[in-house]
Amino acid sequence: MVLTTDVALLITAYFLSRYLRFDALHLTQGTNHYIAVLLVILAVKLPIFYLFGLYNGMWRYTGFRDLQRIVGAALVSSSVIITIMTLVDRFHGYSRGVFIMDAVFTILFISGSRASIRMALHHSALRREDRVVRLKRLLVIGAGDAAEKATREIDDNPTLAYEVVGFVDDDPAKAGLRIHRIPVLGGVDDLPEFAAQTRADELLIAIVTLTGPQMQRIVELCQQTGLPYKVLPGLGELINGRVSVSSIRDISYKDLLGREEVTLDQARIGDTLRGKTILVTGAGGSIGSELCRQIIRFAPSRLILFDSSEENLYAIQMELLHEYQVADAVPVLGKVQDVRLLDMVFSRHRPQVVFHAAAYKHVPLVENNPWEAVYNNIFASQLLIEAVIRHRVERFVLVSTDKAVRPTNVMGASKRLTELLMLAYARNSWDGGFSPAWRRVPETAEPATYRAEAPHHDTRFMAVRFGNVLGSSGSVLPLFKRQIELGGPVTVTHPEITRYFMSIEEAAQLILQAGSMGGDGEIFLLKMGEPVRIDQMARDMIRLAGKEPDVDIKIRYSGLRPGEKL
């Protein structure tokens, strides 16, 4: 069917070109002459179209790349035809203008036929979909690139049960314009009015670079409409950087936090990680697992997942395998304190970069179990630091916390001691000693030797400090969410308590950035922005759930816990 249509279109293109060139078909040379020319055109163009893949595509998905192939096939085939005419008869009796116009009409006709096929199939699918399910009328907040991509995906995919009915945007220059024939209705402040006017069923926030106050304003306007609303995630959450309707999710508190988008030095991080063997301790934890997701963007040769939790380790391994097609990640189940296991892992896999994210970090639990903090946060880190020196690892990045600054609790003190250990083992500070635990390990390889002149070994050490991470293990957000689901009360320790927050994605990205920048023995302090009142956070989360604080959900103040400060 497609081949027959192309033959008819190619014949039409040639005769139309002659007609426009001579204001008539100009058949003075006889019918056989034109039949011979047409046979040459068809004999050249159809095989070249086939070689360019114009007959093995699924035309319901025609796009810009298909147009590129059509243009390329038309230009190449026309060049071949002109070359043949020149070699056979030195182009005597032929008009070059006819063949140039023929190439242009070929591109227009073939492209138009493919676009018509796509439109016909698309509308047919939409009619079938309409008979099965009623499409939700979607009003999109934002009229930028993200909104356009989301709209195009909705339009192209009939399985998505949405119909975009309009856009609202704060840019007055966009009012009255159209995106894919859909109007930009006006400003965001008039959202309730436009929602009623378009009879929208749902709202989509499609602006990926909003600040916290901007998001709070939009959420309040969405709540005024009484309609369900969702959001496209920020670019920091998109591992591949591509906006997709499949990424749409409910509003979360981190959207209201509105941290500025992290701008990474991709080239520098790539130089540090690309083609290297990377080991992540605590790989199944909240921060460790996000580190793994971010690391695979930079194509390491191998990723080693080290964790003591069987469930967490299995979860991140399966996620990397099935969602990111990372089939060669190496799971290591065990404790960092096991020196024999450490030595075996480093001897077998030879990691070149180590990210140490394994630690106990829940302040009240560690306060009640201080020796576990010593064993897990301090002793384990010391053995790992010594392992990276013994096995000549290039870089070691310690994930620390702002609670290590003038610590008032056991957890903060244990992390500060870990930082001091790292500084003591730095290339210019190390005295050449190892822990007695290494005497129990057989020498499977020649360990690094102490050099009298600095640098005393080959490993670069650095630490990264940051505050609370939203949604991480031990974070207050999951607790608040669960308490709201149960109908309250939401427990806050003190009405004036404040904390610095960042998202898990931002934390992982900044760890990678610091790891690529560090020289040796440096501690990086991440810019945390303004502190957040926990009481206000609880109230915002209650409102996000469609409830009213102190009316539908009570807030109860429980008092500061052991080791906690305002």
LOKOL-324191 format. One record per residue (C-alpha): residue in three letters; y, x, z. Coordinates in steps of 0.001 Angstrom, whole numbers, always signed. Example, Ala and Ser with C-alpha at 12.3 -4.5 7.8 and 13.67 -1.06 7.14 Angstrom:
! LOKOL-324191
 res       v       u       w
 ALA   -4500  +12300   +7800
 SER   -1060  +13670   +7140
This chain:
! LOKOL-324191
 res       v       u       w
 MET      +0      +0      +0
 VAL   +2439   +2766    +989
 LEU   +1432   +4900   -2024
 THR   +1909   +1993   -4450
 THR   +5330   +1263   -2951
 ASP   +6344   +4927   -3312
 VAL   +5321   +4973   -6999
 ALA   +7476   +1909   -7669
 LEU  +10404   +3384   -5738
 LEU  +10186   +6744   -7551
 ILE  +10214   +5003  -10949
 THR  +13181   +2888   -9841
 ALA  +15034   +5974   -8567
 TYR  +14651   +7767  -11912
 PHE  +15761   +4870  -14113
 LEU  +18644   +4005  -11765
 SER  +19802   +7636  -11987
 ARG  +19769   +7491  -15815
 TYR  +21570   +4166  -15814
 LEU  +24358   +5445  -13548
 ARG  +24675   +8712  -15499
 PHE  +24896   +7142  -18990
 ASP  +25959   +3567  -18148
 ALA  +22748   +2486  -19899
 LEU  +19046   +3352  -19924
 HIS  +19716   +5512  -23038
 LEU  +16290   +5140  -24667
 THR  +17295   +6790  -27991
 GLN  +14642   +9486  -27581
 GLY  +11818   +6972  -27505
 THR   +9675   +5378  -24845
 ASN   +7058   +8135  -24899
 HIS   +9666  +10700  -23864
 TYR  +10531   +8793  -20694
 ILE   +6896   +8080  -19880
 ALA   +6225  +11845  -20104
 VAL   +9134  +12608  -17763
 LEU   +7985   +9927  -15306
 LEU   +4450  +11331  -15339
 VAL   +5845  +14782  -14499
 ILE   +7937  +13300  -11679
 LEU   +4999  +11410  -10193
 ALA   +2579  +14316  -10706
 VAL   +4908  +16647   -8777
 LYS   +6382  +14389   -6108
 LEU   +3288  +12564   -4860
 PRO   +1233  +15736   -4056
 ILE   +4272  +17363   -2411
 PHE   +4845  +14195    -361
 TYR   +1221  +14432    +734
 LEU   +1583  +18119   +1682
 PHE   +4659  +17249   +3763
 GLY   +2589  +14698   +5707
 LEU   +4287  +11565   +4380
 TYR    +979   +9721   +4081
 ASN    -675  +10489   +7405
 GLY   +1987   +9239   +9823
 MET   +2092   +6041  +11880
 TRP   +5182   +4426  +10440
 ARG   +5706   +2107  +13378
 TYR   +6906   +5291  +15156
 THR   +9159   +6602  +12374
 GLY  +11893   +8851  +13757
 PHE  +14269  +11688  +12976
 ARG  +11470  +14214  +12334
 ASP   +9979  +11903   +9708
 LEU  +13393  +11716   +8021
 GLN  +13523  +15527   +8007
 ARG  +10117  +15653   +6285
 ILE  +11223  +13097   +3667
 VAL  +14399  +15066   +2893
 GLY  +12426  +18309   +2673
 ALA   +9762  +16791    +409
 ALA  +12374  +15254   -1921
 LEU  +14386  +18467   -2255
 VAL  +11335  +20666   -2809
 SER   +9797  +18304   -5389
 SER  +13094  +17941   -7284
 SER  +13481  +21732   -7355
 VAL   +9942  +22089   -8740
 ILE  +10645  +19448  -11432
 ILE  +13874  +21164  -12503
 THR  +12037  +24512  -12618
 ILE   +9273  +23044  -14804
 MET  +11800  +21477  -17189
 THR  +13657  +24769  -17460
 LEU  +10515  +26838  -18156
 VAL   +9020  +24397  -20665
 ASP  +12069  +23410  -22695
 ARG  +15015  +25276  -21119
 PHE  +16193  +21847  -19925
 HIS  +17156  +20974  -23532
 GLY  +18046  +17308  -23902
 TYR  +18041  +16575  -20171
 SER  +20919  +15891  -17803
 ARG  +20919  +17865  -14568
 GLY  +23011  +15097  -13000
 VAL  +20135  +12640  -13506
 PHE  +17736  +14778  -11498
 ILE  +20279  +15412   -8749
 MET  +20895  +11673   -8387
 ASP  +17135  +11099   -8589
 ALA  +16655  +13361   -5549
 VAL  +19325  +11446   -3609
 PHE  +17863   +8049   -4497
 THR  +14370   +9297   -3650
 ILE  +15538  +10203    -144
 LEU  +17321   +6871    +303
 PHE  +14499   +4703   -1082
 ILE  +11598   +6463    +689
 SER  +13482   +6626   +4005
 GLY  +14485   +2993   +3657
 SER  +10910   +1920   +3007
 ARG   +9661   +3740   +6099
 ALA  +12437   +2266   +8227
 SER  +11627   -1203   +6883
 ILE   +7963    -762   +7805
 ARG   +8928    +268  +11319
 MET  +11327   -2648  +11755
 ALA   +8808   -5171  +10419
 LEU   +6052   -3937  +12732
 HIS   +8445   -3758  +15676
 HIS   +9711   -7317  +15251
 SER   +6172   -8552  +14744
 ALA   +5113   -6914  +18007
 LEU   +8133   -8382  +19785
 ARG   +7276  -11872  +18567
 ARG   +3720  -11452  +19846
 GLU   +5044  -10113  +23147
 ASP   +7461  -13039  +23502
 ARG   +4568  -15448  +23192
 VAL   +2687  -13655  +25981
 VAL   +5399  -12925  +28554
 ARG   +9062  -13716  +28995
 LEU  +11183  -10568  +28766
 LYS  +13381   -9782  +31761
 ARG  +17068   -9713  +30904
 LEU  +18303   -6258  +31983
 LEU  +21970   -5401  +32611
 VAL  +22479   -1620  +32518
 ILE  +25062    +107  +34717
 GLY  +26329   +3094  +32767
 ALA  +26893   +3590  +29052
 GLY  +26145   +7294  +28647
 ASP  +23238   +9350  +27312
 ALA  +20771   +8214  +29986
 ALA  +21555   +4540  +29317
 GLU  +21170   +5051  +25568
 LYS  +17796   +6807  +25937
 ALA  +16490   +4155  +28302
 THR  +17634   +1387  +25946
 ARG  +16029   +3073  +22950
 GLU  +12743   +3430  +24806
 ILE  +12814    -231  +25863
 ASP  +13574   -1244  +22273
 ASP  +10789    +945  +20839
 ASN   +8084      -1  +23324
 PRO   +7081   -3676  +23189
 THR   +4892   -3270  +26294
 LEU   +8032   -2842  +28430
 ALA   +8924   -6380  +29468
 TYR  +12695   -5875  +29313
 GLU  +15524   -6980  +27056
 VAL  +18828   -5120  +27503
 VAL  +21637   -7691  +27432
 GLY  +24657   -5491  +28101
 PHE  +26221   -2401  +29652
 VAL  +28979   -1905  +32222
 ASP  +30828   +1369  +32599
 ASP  +33919   +2633  +34422
 ASP  +35207   +4391  +31291
 PRO  +37755   +1918  +29804
 ALA  +37455   +3625  +26411
 LYS  +33862   +2360  +26112
 ALA  +34702   -1319  +26734
 GLY  +34018   -3377  +23615
 LEU  +31876    -675  +21980
 ARG  +28183   -1199  +21225
 ILE  +25054    +855  +21876
 HIS  +22172    -152  +19595
 ARG  +24079   -3368  +18803
 ILE  +24346   -4228  +22520
 PRO  +27915   -4567  +23890
 VAL  +29611   -2590  +26636
 LEU  +31040   -5528  +28565
 GLY  +33575   -3838  +30829
 GLY  +33985   -2040  +34158
 VAL  +31503   -1734  +37011
 ASP  +33865   -3552  +39411
 ASP  +33212   -6772  +37451
 LEU  +29424   -6378  +37743
 PRO  +28810   -9699  +39578
 GLU  +30769  -11580  +36910
 PHE  +28943   -9892  +34009
 ALA  +25565  -10426  +35672
 ALA  +26238  -14169  +35804
 GLN  +27697  -14214  +32281
 THR  +24638  -12521  +30715
 ARG  +22137  -14419  +32914
 ALA  +20624  -11051  +33880
 ASP  +17321  -10978  +35766
 GLU  +17542   -7351  +36899
 LEU  +19986   -4430  +37090
 LEU  +19374    -798  +36158
 ILE  +21602   +2047  +37376
 ALA  +21421   +4528  +34488
 ILE  +23879   +7209  +35613
 VAL  +22056  +10376  +36660
 THR  +25045  +12321  +38088
 LEU  +26499  +10018  +40735
 THR  +28005  +11249  +44001
 GLY  +27042   +9611  +47288
 PRO  +30179   +7432  +47593
 GLN  +29887   +6365  +43945
 MET  +26266   +5303  +44449
 GLN  +27147   +3424  +47646
 ARG  +29869   +1495  +45792
 ILE  +27495    +543  +42960
 VAL  +24746    -469  +45400
 GLU  +27188   -2741  +47244
 LEU  +28160   -4406  +43937
 CYS  +24479   -4808  +43023
 GLN  +23815   -6441  +46385
 GLN  +26642   -8908  +45713
 THR  +24824  -10175  +42601
 GLY  +21682  -11033  +44581
 LEU  +19565   -9525  +41758
 PRO  +16886   -6829  +42106
 TYR  +18145   -3401  +41086
 LYS  +16556     -63  +40268
 VAL  +17731   +3405  +39331
 LEU  +16891   +6199  +36918
 PRO  +16212   +9359  +38945
 GLY  +18614  +12273  +38929
 LEU  +17937  +15213  +36643
 GLY  +16762  +17298  +39611
 GLU  +13780  +14968  +40049
 LEU  +12749  +15124  +36398
 ILE  +10431  +18108  +36049
 ASN  +10738  +18186  +32283
 GLY  +14399  +17104  +32311
 ARG  +13699  +14041  +30155
 VAL  +14947  +10574  +31037
 SER  +12276   +7890  +30705
 VAL  +11944   +4229  +31626
 SER   +8668   +5154  +33299
 SER  +10762   +7093  +35836
 ILE  +12635   +3983  +37013
 ARG  +12301   +3490  +40761
 ASP  +13876   +1635  +43655
 ILE  +17042   +2968  +45274
 SER  +16291   +5430  +48056
 TYR  +18469   +6929  +50764
 LYS  +18755  +10231  +48929
 ASP  +20602   +8386  +46140
 LEU  +23246   +7412  +48688
 LEU  +23365  +10986  +49969
 GLY  +24614  +11944  +46498
 ARG  +24226  +15711  +46623
 GLU  +25679  +17550  +43643
 GLU  +23191  +18436  +40937
 VAL  +21781  +21949  +41366
 THR  +22632  +24284  +38496
 LEU  +19897  +26883  +38264
 ASP  +19966  +30262  +36573
 GLN  +16919  +29394  +34471
 ALA  +16764  +32770  +32748
 ARG  +16800  +34699  +36014
 ILE  +14136  +32518  +37630
 GLY  +12060  +32754  +34460
 ASP  +12215  +36561  +34562
 THR  +10932  +36430  +38151
 LEU   +8081  +33952  +37604
 ARG   +7080  +33852  +33945
 GLY   +3679  +35406  +33332
 LYS   +3273  +36315  +37007
 THR    +608  +35377  +39540
 ILE   +2325  +33241  +42194
 LEU    +948  +32409  +45654
 VAL   +2364  +29521  +47708
 THR   +1310  +29084  +51337
 GLY   +1521  +25571  +52678
 ALA   +1080  +24468  +49051
 GLY     -67  +20995  +50056
 GLY   +2922  +20320  +52304
 SER   +6042  +18455  +51278
 ILE   +8108  +21551  +50447
 GLY   +5179  +23678  +49269
 SER   +3933  +21024  +46851
 GLU   +7404  +20563  +45356
 LEU   +7667  +24337  +44994
 CYS   +4436  +24242  +42964
 ARG   +5807  +21473  +40726
 GLN   +8963  +23473  +40071
 ILE   +7161  +26805  +39576
 ILE   +4953  +25511  +36752
 ARG   +8102  +24839  +34690
 PHE   +8439  +28619  +34323
 ALA   +4903  +29255  +32963
 PRO   +3326  +31566  +35565
 SER     +58  +33166  +34509
 ARG   -1677  +31765  +37618
 LEU    -728  +29645  +40614
 ILE   -2604  +30118  +43904
 LEU   -2467  +27164  +46306
 PHE   -3026  +28260  +49923
 ASP   -3267  +25539  +52592
 SER   -5180  +24743  +55775
 SER   -5308  +20984  +55105
 GLU   -8203  +19956  +52877
 GLU   -6608  +16598  +52026
 ASN   -3196  +18052  +51105
 LEU   -4715  +20900  +49105
 TYR   -6921  +18537  +47099
 ALA   -3965  +16197  +46464
 ILE   -1696  +18881  +44990
 GLN   -4548  +20406  +42954
 MET   -5388  +17022  +41387
 GLU   -1708  +16257  +40777
 LEU   -1191  +19544  +38943
 LEU   -4370  +18985  +36935
 HIS   -3884  +15373  +35885
 GLU     -98  +15012  +35748
 TYR    +964  +18493  +34602
 GLN   -2235  +19699  +32873
 VAL   -2430  +22833  +35031
 ALA   -6180  +23421  +34975
 ASP   -6275  +26984  +36311
 ALA   -4522  +26550  +39688
 VAL   -6599  +28297  +42352
 PRO   -7042  +26319  +45608
 VAL   -7615  +28410  +48751
 LEU   -8576  +26440  +51850
 GLY   -7947  +28367  +55054
 LYS   -5462  +29648  +57607
 VAL   -2957  +32399  +56989
 GLN   -4011  +33915  +60343
 ASP   -7441  +34779  +58867
 VAL   -6888  +38420  +57867
 ARG  -10251  +38712  +56094
 LEU   -9400  +35674  +53943
 LEU   -5923  +37042  +53279
 ASP   -7293  +40375  +52154
 MET   -9914  +38722  +49945
 VAL   -7335  +36465  +48253
 PHE   -4876  +39313  +47633
 SER   -7607  +41693  +46435
 ARG   -9121  +39152  +44051
 HIS   -6011  +37517  +42570
 ARG   -3339  +40209  +42953
 PRO    -329  +37883  +43464
 GLN   +3013  +39337  +42413
 VAL   +5307  +36772  +44079
 VAL   +4595  +35003  +47403
 PHE   +6421  +31934  +48747
 HIS   +5653  +31379  +52442
 ALA   +6195  +27685  +53184
 ALA   +3402  +27201  +55738
 ALA   +4768  +26523  +59235
 TYR   +4899  +24060  +62095
 LYS   +8373  +22527  +62025
 HIS   +8338  +19239  +63977
 VAL  +10676  +20018  +66890
 PRO   +9287  +17731  +69665
 LEU   +5635  +18499  +68828
 VAL   +6247  +22242  +68775
 GLU   +8256  +21952  +72001
 ASN   +5185  +20469  +73699
 ASN   +2796  +22990  +72089
 PRO   +4745  +26247  +72117
 TRP   +1810  +28636  +71762
 GLU    +775  +26980  +68515
 ALA   +4208  +27844  +67157
 VAL   +3704  +31450  +68195
 TYR    +242  +31546  +66617
 ASN   +1085  +29677  +63399
 ASN   +4748  +30529  +62747
 ILE   +4988  +34081  +64106
 PHE   +1566  +35780  +64097
 ALA    +551  +34225  +60765
 SER   +3811  +35278  +59121
 GLN   +3434  +38828  +60407
 LEU     -76  +39123  +58949
 LEU   +1084  +37680  +55632
 ILE   +4031  +40087  +55503
 GLU   +1656  +42994  +56116
 ALA    -721  +41692  +53445
 VAL   +2014  +41654  +50800
 ILE   +2957  +45229  +51714
 ARG    -668  +46439  +51644
 HIS   -1247  +44854  +48235
 ARG   +2091  +45869  +46676
 VAL   +3437  +42372  +46023
 GLU   +6758  +42429  +44157
 ARG   +8609  +39670  +46072
 PHE   +8103  +37753  +49320
 VAL  +10219  +34648  +50018
 LEU  +10193  +33186  +53534
 VAL  +11122  +29508  +53889
 SER  +13169  +29291  +57100
 THR  +15480  +26742  +58748
 ASP  +19017  +26370  +60016
 LYS  +17467  +25804  +63473
 ALA  +16906  +29571  +63560
 VAL  +20675  +29959  +64094
 ARG  +21257  +30249  +67860
 PRO  +17987  +28391  +68497
 THR  +17789  +25862  +71329
 ASN  +14125  +24929  +70844
 VAL  +10756  +26609  +70401
 MET  +10494  +25811  +66698
 GLY  +13887  +27364  +65910
 ALA  +13120  +30397  +68068
 SER   +9774  +30927  +66331
 LYS  +11442  +30838  +62910
 ARG  +14143  +33260  +64057
 LEU  +11450  +35676  +65261
 THR   +9785  +35324  +61864
 GLU  +13061  +36283  +60174
 LEU  +13413  +39306  +62450
 LEU   +9861  +40367  +61599
 MET  +10672  +40115  +57913
 LEU  +13757  +42278  +58417
 ALA  +11721  +44816  +60416
 TYR   +9198  +45121  +57567
 ALA  +11858  +45350  +54838
 ARG  +11672  +48311  +52477
 ASN  +14408  +50266  +54222
 SER  +13318  +49408  +57792
 TRP   +9501  +49565  +57947
 ASP   +8012  +52192  +60234
 GLY   +4652  +52276  +58441
 GLY   +2670  +50397  +61087
 PHE    +217  +47497  +60691
 SER   -1180  +45037  +63214
 PRO   -4475  +45958  +64949
 ALA   -6053  +42898  +63272
 TRP   -6306  +44841  +60018
 ARG   -8806  +47255  +61590
 ARG  -11406  +44479  +61253
 VAL  -10890  +44336  +57479
 PRO  -12991  +46658  +55281
 GLU  -10926  +48723  +52865
 THR  -11651  +47030  +49506
 ALA   -8709  +48719  +47819
 GLU   -6301  +51543  +48523
 PRO   -3516  +49941  +50639
 ALA    +131  +50803  +50139
 THR   +1081  +53990  +51935
 TYR   +4209  +54668  +53951
 ARG   +6853  +56701  +52154
 ALA   +8983  +58892  +54350
 GLU  +12092  +58297  +52292
 ALA  +13475  +54782  +51848
 PRO  +12416  +52542  +50272
 HIS   +9244  +52866  +52332
 HIS   +7221  +50364  +50240
 ASP   +7510  +48313  +47032
 THR   +7963  +44713  +48222
 ARG  +11329  +42947  +48266
 PHE  +11744  +40547  +51214
 MET  +14114  +37601  +51477
 ALA  +14418  +34412  +53512
 VAL  +16008  +31040  +52723
 ARG  +17504  +28814  +55419
 PHE  +18308  +25152  +54950
 GLY  +18600  +22017  +57047
 ASN  +16595  +18814  +57135
 VAL  +14776  +17838  +53965
 LEU  +14715  +14143  +53121
 GLY  +11216  +12709  +53047
 SER   +9484  +15921  +54107
 SER   +6780  +16053  +56757
 GLY   +8378  +15215  +60099
 SER  +11504  +13784  +58453
 VAL  +13130  +10762  +60080
 LEU  +13208   +8780  +56808
 PRO   +9522   +7743  +56712
 LEU   +9809   +6677  +60380
 PHE  +12893   +4547  +59713
 LYS  +11264   +3000  +56640
 ARG   +8147   +2050  +58590
 GLN  +10180    +610  +61468
 ILE  +12209   -1501  +59012
 GLU   +9012   -2783  +57363
 LEU   +7743   -3850  +60802
 GLY  +10965   -5717  +61514
 GLY  +12498   -3185  +63892
 PRO  +13833   -1953  +66095
 VAL  +14933   +1279  +64422
 THR  +15049   +4058  +67017
 VAL  +17904   +6588  +66947
 THR  +18070   +9251  +69646
 HIS  +21880   +9239  +70035
 PRO  +24744   +7353  +68301
 GLU  +26636  +10612  +67598
 ILE  +23762  +12854  +66497
 THR  +24303  +14470  +63071
 ARG  +22154  +16528  +60733
 TYR  +22483  +18328  +57404
 PHE  +20233  +16949  +54664
 MET  +19081  +17767  +51154
 SER  +16357  +16413  +48894
 ILE  +12945  +18061  +48547
 GLU  +13640  +18774  +44863
 GLU  +16918  +20506  +45668
 ALA  +15334  +22557  +48458
 ALA  +12552  +23802  +46170
 GLN  +14944  +24653  +43352
 LEU  +17233  +26621  +45662
 ILE  +14273  +28510  +47110
 LEU  +13350  +29611  +43587
 GLN  +16950  +30574  +42859
 ALA  +17237  +32640  +46042
 GLY  +13872  +34265  +45334
 SER  +15126  +35481  +41973
 MET  +18416  +36807  +43399
 GLY  +17357  +38642  +46522
 GLY  +17489  +42397  +46762
 ASP  +15760  +43232  +50041
 GLY  +15992  +42008  +53628
 GLU  +18472  +39253  +52770
 ILE  +18722  +35815  +54386
 PHE  +20214  +33137  +52137
 LEU  +22061  +30197  +53658
 LEU  +22020  +27169  +51406
 LYS  +25185  +25109  +51091
 MET  +24341  +21882  +52880
 GLY  +27534  +19898  +52345
 GLU  +28761  +17504  +55016
 PRO  +26634  +16529  +58049
 VAL  +25233  +12993  +58110
 ARG  +25284  +10731  +61171
 ILE  +21725   +9586  +61817
 ASP  +23026   +6253  +63135
 GLN  +24819   +5623  +59817
 MET  +21720   +6694  +57895
 ALA  +19655   +4087  +59755
 ARG  +22224   +1386  +58975
 ASP  +22325   +2330  +55276
 MET  +18543   +2181  +55037
 ILE  +18479   -1253  +56669
 ARG  +21014   -2508  +54106
 LEU  +18977    -999  +51253
 ALA  +16071   -3124  +52474
 GLY  +18260   -6228  +52097
 LYS  +18769   -6657  +55856
 GLU  +21815   -6542  +58085
 PRO  +21968   -3937  +60912
 ASP  +22114   -5365  +64456
 VAL  +21503   -8850  +63024
 ASP  +18203   -8794  +61130
 ILE  +17105   -5360  +62378
 LYS  +18117   -3995  +65773
 ILE  +19003    -340  +66402
 ARG  +17832   +1111  +69705
 TYR  +19053   +4434  +71157
 SER  +16231   +6341  +72828
 GLY  +18013   +9490  +74069
 LEU  +17736  +13120  +72979
 ARG  +14207  +14553  +72905
 PRO  +13127  +17917  +74383
 GLY  +14683  +20790  +72411
 GLU  +16998  +18493  +70465
 LYS  +20763  +18896  +70201
 LEU  +23600  +16794  +68812
